[in-house]
Structure formats: structure tokens, C-alpha cells
Amino acid sequence: MEAYLKKLVSKKKRRFYEDGFDLDLSYIKPNIVAMGFPSERIEGVYRNHIEEILRFLETKHKDHYKVYNLCSEREYDPAKFNHRVAKYPFDDHNAPPFQLMQPYCEDMATFLSDRENVAIVHCKAGKGRTGVMICAYLLHQNIFDTCKEALEYYGEARTRNKKGVTIPSQRRYVYYYAHFLKHSLTYTPTTLLITRFVMETVPSVNNGTCAPFFYVWQSKVKIYSSKSQESATKDAKNICFNLPQPLPVCGDIKVQFYNKDSRFGKKDLMFQFWFNTFFVSGLTPPPSEAEPTMMTQNFKDQDDEVGATSWFELHKEDLDKANKDKKNKIYSPNFKVKVCFFNPASGKVSSRKRVQSEDLVSYSDGASKTGSLKRHSYDCAVHLDEIPLSNNNEVGESANESLSDTDSENEETWSKVPPSKNYLKETYI
């Protein structure tokens, strides 16, 4: 029964079967291992038991291993692994703080400079977050030329269905890191001023309607909350959310869009996305076509009706959770979100016009008329110097809304196929 439960939980991830071991663990390279969380007590029955992981490490890599824990939500006593543990934590189903990625890669590179050493990387399921950081390291060490190659390689090495890092925001941050390395950039926290969000086409959530509202988070601090809106129909061409004043944002930003279900009085997360202001500021080298979510464009008149000078957009496949709507039941194939802003560092001065309260949120039906959704008010945004930048400052609601992605292991039942060794090229990195 215990073996069956372990297989059930690990799903499509490759397991390690050798010398009596049965572990949710895969060698990505001969000196890099991805695994699920080392658990204790009851959880150890259906996940990797910490004592079995220790036995594996002491048997296979005695005195030459280091465990990298990426979980922000759980931990264990480092003494269990003889204090050979480093923590680089971030939340499940979310992107890592960008400034965490380079120190992590440099730490691992230093440790693996000894060819006998092996890095053991894990999050909870040992797939999504683990894949983000391992792929970043593979790029850091020039093992792959492109982000796409690194992500595909990891997906095949860790899973049997080639679905390694599947959450769009997590993949985006791997692309950010690849761009950072390719152009030898020096990361600079960059302040942008957001003026509006635009939904192009309307999600069909409540019987063909949608009553959206949104939160903006800077790291783990909620810096902006909108109020819930009256419903817009799916026939509307778009919904525009014009902010009453420019919202200063800097660094890692998460935007969550919810729908207010009037029937049950509850809110449902529709989708979310992370972006980093440095990479969309327009001040870094132009991205390649393979990095579409870093494409920043300028308004032709350098100033739209609410003061923005630039914008970037994310298509359905770039939005966490919305990307899973493969049959277009909720989102049309051409659904996208546009983020409009201006960058004070660009030297362009916005001639922002006064926005009346009734114009804060509007919809367009795609014909000759536009309308305003009534009874809209917004909470006041805080000033940038009031926003704590530390990841340890958590305010208000949890920033970690579950997206129920494959990182939570909701895939088909695992079938007993031993892991292929084709990927284990005899190269140490």
C-alpha cells in the first residue's frame, strides 16, 4: 500500500529505482538531482521519507552532497542532513524573486566546482519551482544556448510526459534570467508607473458574463486593491481598468484578477501573472522573438488617454491558470491582458489627463459606442517609499493563491516505467 501511495502522489514524475530505493527523485545531470520534499511522520508514507533520503545520500554521495530547499511554506531541521542545507525559498505556484536567482546559481556553481559533489534540489513536489532554478543553473553554466532548450531538457529528464515547468510566470522568469545572462546585464530595481490594465475580450465566467476586480502585489505586499465591478458580457470587446492615479511599482510584481460571483457572494481567482519591472522597462536590450512577454511597445503619440507612454501584453498562454483553458470554455483564443505604464527613467514626460471617477472602468462593445460600468471605486495606492521591498513583509491576505497546477501533482496516475538514462550525459557542470 505504501509503494502504491508513493506512485500515486508522484504521478508523471520519474522515480529512482536502484539498490532497493524507491524515491521521487531524478538525476537531471550526474551531479544534479531533483526530488520531492523530504517528509516525516504520516506524510513520509506517501512522499519521500526524510530518513530514506538521508540513507540514499549517505550511500550514494557520502560527504559530497548539499540540499537546496526552495520551499517557503515548510522546512526541516538542517541537522537531519548534517547541516548540508541551503534555503532559497519562494512560494508554490509562483515565480521566484529575480534577485534570488543569481546568488542561487553562484552558490551551486561554487559547490559543484568539486567534481565529486552533487546538488540535491527540491521544493514540495520537486517539479515546478525545482525546475525553474535548475534551468536557471543550466543556463548560468552555458550548458544550453537557449531557455527553450533548458526547459525542454529538464521536462524530459524529470517527467515522463515532458511537462516540467508548466506555469507561465515561472517559465517567464527563466527567460528573464537567460536574457540577463545573454546580455551580461547588471540588475537594477526599476520603478514604473502603471496607469491602466486592459482585458481584450471578456472571459465567460458567470453564464457568459464577468465581474472582475484585481489586486497588485509587490513581492508579498499587497499595494493595490480594486473593488468588484458590475458584470460585463462576453460580447464586449474589452474591459479597461484606468487607475485614478499612477501606481508606482518596482521589482517583482504579481497581478491577480478575480471574478465576483454574485450568486454565491464569493470571489474566484481567474488568473494571475508575475513580471519584473526591470525587464519590461524598455531600458534593457530588445528581446528576441522567443521572449514575447518582454516586448515593450510605445504608444504612437507617446501618451495614451490616461498618461501611459508604453505597454506590454500577455496572451492567454502567458497567464497562470488561464493557460489551462485549452478548449476555450472561459477565454477566447485571442484573450490577452495589456499593462500600460510610463517609465520615469526613460526621460519621457507623461501629460496625464484628469480621470473622472465614472471613467475608472469602462467596456467597449466593439461597435460605435462605449459605456462605463457604474459604482466603481478603488482603494488608495500607497507611495513607493512606503512599500517594504523585503520578501519577509507579508500584509493582508495570503499572496499565494493556489493555482492547482501540475506542480501540485494533479496529473494521471504513475505507471511503472523505469527512468531512461539517455539524458544522463557523462558531463559534469
N, C-alpha and C positions, 0 to 999 in steps of 0.2 A: 504493500500500500504506500509506503514512504517513497519508494522509487517512482511509483505511478504519479504521485502528487508532484514530485520534483519535475517530471517530464511535462506535466500539465501546466505548471507555472512557467517553465522556461519557453514553452511554445515553439516558435520557429528559430530560436537561437541555437547555435551549435553547442553541444555539450562535450566534455572531456571524459573519455573512457580509456584509461590506461592504468595498469598496475593496481586494479581494484578500486580506483577512484571513479566516481560518477558525479561530476560537478558542472554547474552552469558557468562554463569557463571556456574561452577560446584563445589560442595563440594567434595574434594578429601578425606578429613577426616573432622570430625565435626569442627576442628579448622584450616583447611587449605582450601582455596578457590583458584581455578584457573579461570581467566577470561580474556576476550579480553580488548584491550586498552580503557580506559575511554575517549571518544572523545567529541568534542564540535562542534558547528555550523553544517554545512552540513553533515560532517562525522558522527555526532551523530544521524543522521536519520537512518543510516543502521548499525552502530556499537552501543556499549554501550554508552549511553549519560552520561556524567560525572555527571550531576545533578541527574539522576536516580540511578547511583551507590552510590552517596552520600546519597540519600534517603534510599536506601537499607541498607547501613552500619549504618546509624543513627537509622533506625528502628529495625534492627536485632542485631546489635552489638555495640550499642552506648557506646563510651568511651573505647572500648575494641578491637579496630582494628588497624592494621598497614598495609599500602600498600607498596608492594615491586615492584618497576618499573625496569624491565630488559631491556628496550629499550635504545639503544644508539642513535637512529635516531629521537626520538621525546620525548617531555616531556610536563608537565603541571605545573601550579602553585601549589606547595605543600599546600598552604593555602586553596585550594579547599577541602582538606581532613584534615583540622585543623592541618597541618604540621605533620601528622602521615604518613610520606612517607620516604622510604629508597631507594636509587638507587644503583643497581648492574648491570651496563649496559654492553651489548655486542651486536654485530651485528646480524641482522636477517640472518638465514640460516647458521650460523657459530657456532663454539664451543666457550664456554666461556674461558677467561683466567683462567688457572688452579688455580692460586693464588687468584682468586675471590671466589672460591667455599667454602673453609673452613670459611672465615670471614662471608660469607652469612649464612652458616649453623649455625654458632655460634650465630650470631645476632638473627636469627629466634628462635633458641633454648632458648635463654635468654628471648625473648619476650613471647614465648609460655609456659614458666615455670609458668606463671599465667594461670590457667586452664580456666579462663573466656575469655582470649584473643584469637583473630582469625587473622591469617595472610592471606592477600589478595595478590596473586602473579599474575603478568601479564606481557606479552610482547605486541606484536602487535595483533596477532591472539589469543594469550592465549593458545598455544598448545606446540610448539616445544621447544623454549627457556624456557618457563614456566615449561615444563615437565622435562627438564634437571635439573633445580635447585630444583624442588620439589622432584624428585627421589633422588638427592644427599642428601637432608634433611632426607628423609625416611631411607636411609642407615646410615646417621650420627647418627640417633636416634635408630638404631638397630631394626627398625620395620620389616625389611626384612633381611634375611641372604645373599641373592644374588642380584646382579644387575638385572638379568633376571626377578626375581620376582617383584622387584620395578617397572621396566619398564612396565611389563605386567599389574600390578595393576593400574598404572597411565593411561595406554591406555584404560582400560575398564572404569575407573571412569570418564575420561574426554571426551571420544568419544563413538559413537555407533558402530564403526567398529574396535575398539581396536587398532587404529593407532594413538598412542600418539606421542612419539619421534621417528621419522622415518629417519632423516638424519644421515647417518653413523658416521660422525665426532662427532655429538652431543652425540650419544649413546656411542661412544668410550670414551668420557670424563666422562661419568657416570661410565663406567668400570674403568677408571683411579682412580676415587675417591673411588670406592669400594675397589680397590687394596690398595690404600693409607690407608684406614681405617683398612682393614683386617690385614695388617702387621705393623700397628702403625708407619708409615714412617714419617720421617722429610723431607719435600720437600726441595731439593737442586737444584738450577739452574745449569744445566749440559751442558757443551759445547761439541758438537760433530763436526766432520769434514766430511762433505758429499763429496764423490768423484764421485758418478755416480748414475743415475736413469736408470732403465731398464723396458721397456714395454714388457711383454711377450704376444705374438700375437699382431697383428696390428689392430686398430679399422678401420672399413669400413665406412668412412665418406663421402669422395668425390668420388662417383662411384667406391667404392672398394679400395680407396687409403686414405692416411692420411699424412698431412704435419704438424707435431706437433712442438710446442715450449712451453716453460713454464716459470713461474715466481715463485720465492720463497719469501715469506713474513715472517718476524719475528714480531709477533704481527701485527701492522698496518704499518710496514715499509717494503717497497719492497727492498730486499737486493741483488737480483739477477734476471737478465733478460736474457733469451736466445733469439737468433734470430730465425726467422721462417726457417723451413727446406724444402728441396725438398721432394716430395711425396715418401712414401714407400707404397708398395702394401700390400694387406691383406694376400698375400701368404708368406710374410716374417715371419720368426719365432719370431723375436723380434726386438726392436729398443733400442740401448744403447746410453745414453747421458753421455759421460765422461767429467767431468768438467776439465778445463785447470789447475786449482789449487784447493786444498781442500777448501770447503766453510764452514766457521765456523758458526754454528747455536746454539742457546741457548733458551730454554723455549718453548713457543707455536709457532709452525711453520705451515704455510699454503703453500701448493704447488698447483698451478693451471696449468693445461695442456690445451692448446688451439690448435685449428686447423686453419691453414691459408687457406681460401677458395680462390684459385687463380681466380676463375670465377668472383667473385664479389669484390675481394680485401678486404674482411673483416675477422675478427677473430671470432671464435665461441668457447665458453667455452665447453670443452668436459667433464671434471670432475675436482674435487679438493679434497684435503684431509688435515685435520689437524692432527698433532701429537705433543706430548710433549717430548722433549729430555730426561728428567729425566726417563720416563717410558720405553724408548727403549734403554737406555744406556747399559743395561746388568749389572748394578750395584745394581738393586733392586731385591728382591726375585723373583724367577721364577713364572710367571703367571700360572694360571690353564688353562685347555683346553678350558674353556669358555671365555677366554680372548685372542683370537688368534692374534690380532694386536699388542700385547705386546711381542710376541715371537721373541726374537732376536737370530739369529744364527751366528756362526763364520765360516769363510772360513777354509777349512781343512788345507791349508798351511799358515793360519793366514795372508794372504796378496794376494789379487787378483791382476789382471794386472794393476789396476790404484790405488793401495795403500790402499784399504779398508781391514779392518780386520773382519767386522761384517755387517750384513744386516737384514732387516725385510721386510716383504711383505704385501701388501694389495690386497685382491681379489676384484673382481668386486662388490660384495655386500658390501665391505668396503669403496667404493669410492662414494663420494657425486655426485649425478646426474647419474653417470654410473650405479648405483644400480637400477635405474628405467627402464633400458633396459631389461625388463622381457622376451621379445621374441627374444633376441639375434640378433637384427637387426644391431646393430653397434658393439657390443663387443661379442666375443665368450664366452661361459660359463666358460672357464678356463683363461680368461683375468686377468692379475694381474700386479701390479707395484712393483718393488723391489727398495728399497732405500739402497745404500751401503755407509758405513761410517767407520771411526775409532774413537775411544774414547781416547783422550789423558790421561784421568784419569785411564784408565784400566791398564796402565803400558806396554801395547804392543806398540812397535815402528813400524810405517809403513815404509817400504822401497819403497816408492812411486817411480815409474819409470817415466821418461820423456814422456809426451804425445804430439805427433805431432798434429798440427792443423787439418790435414785432418782426424785424428782419433777421433775427438771430438764426432761425432755422427756416429754410424755405424748400419747396419742392418744385420741380418742373415737370409738366406732363408731356414735354417734347413737342407741343404744338405752339400756338401763338401766345399762350398765357402762362403765367407763373403764379403761384399762390404762396401764402405764408401760413404756417401751422401756428395756431394761437396758443396762448398761455405758456410761453416758454420763458424760463428764467434760468440763470446759471449761477452757481456758487462763485464767489470771488477767487481768483487765482492769486497765489502768493508770489511775492517778488523773488527773483532768483537768489538774492543773498540770504533769503530765509529758508532756502531748500537745503537740508543736510545732504551731503553727497555720499556719506558712508552707507554701505550696504547693511549696516547693523541697526539703522534707524528705521523701525517699522511703525507706521502710523495708520490708524483706522483699520479698514478691512484687510484681510489677507490678500497679498499681491499674487498669490499662487493659486489661481483658479484652475482646477483640473480640466484638462482637455481630452482625457480618455484616449490618448494616442497610443500607438503601439509600444511606446516606452513603458506603458503600464501593463504590457503583456497581454493585450486582449486580441491575440491572434489565434489561428487554428491550433488544434492540439498537436503537440510534438509527435513525430513518428521516428522510430529508432533507425536513424541513418548515421553511421559514424562520420565524424568530421573529415573532410578531404584534407590532404596535406599539400595540395597543389599550390596553395598560397604561401606556404612556409618556405619562401625562398631563403636560401642559406646566406643571407646578408644581414649583418647587424647594423643598427642605426643609432 
